[in-house]
């Protein structure tokens, strides 16, 4: 039996997560864009663009389209 080989250009689906520091996921939803292959790393996991971290001091960070966490503007 031959195994299926995954195409390297296959579109990825990422989750958009709302995270409470130090890493508890409060909510999660699938992105509607399958071409969203950018993600931010937090607590050893990939989180899709638009994911947010609510820090213990009340500051929020958002995963941006360049793969970095930025302070979320209110």
FENRA-V896416 format. One record per residue. N is the residue number from 1. NEAR is the number of other ideal C-beta (glycine too) atoms within 12 Angstrom. Layout:
BEGIN
[[N,NEAR] [N,NEAR]]
END
This chain:
BEGIN
[[1,3] [2,4] [3,5] [4,7] [5,7] [6,9] [7,8] [8,8] [9,9] [10,12] [11,14] [12,21] [13,18] [14,29] [15,25] [16,28] [17,32] [18,25] [19,31] [20,20] [21,21] [22,13] [23,18] [24,17] [25,22] [26,17] [27,15] [28,19] [29,18] [30,16] [31,25] [32,14] [33,17] [34,14] [35,16] [36,25] [37,19] [38,23] [39,27] [40,30] [41,18] [42,29] [43,18] [44,8] [45,20] [46,23] [47,34] [48,35] [49,29] [50,29] [51,39] [52,33] [53,33] [54,24] [55,19] [56,14] [57,10] [58,13] [59,17] [60,23] [61,28] [62,30] [63,34] [64,21] [65,19] [66,12] [67,21] [68,18] [69,26] [70,20] [71,17] [72,19] [73,10] [74,8]]
END
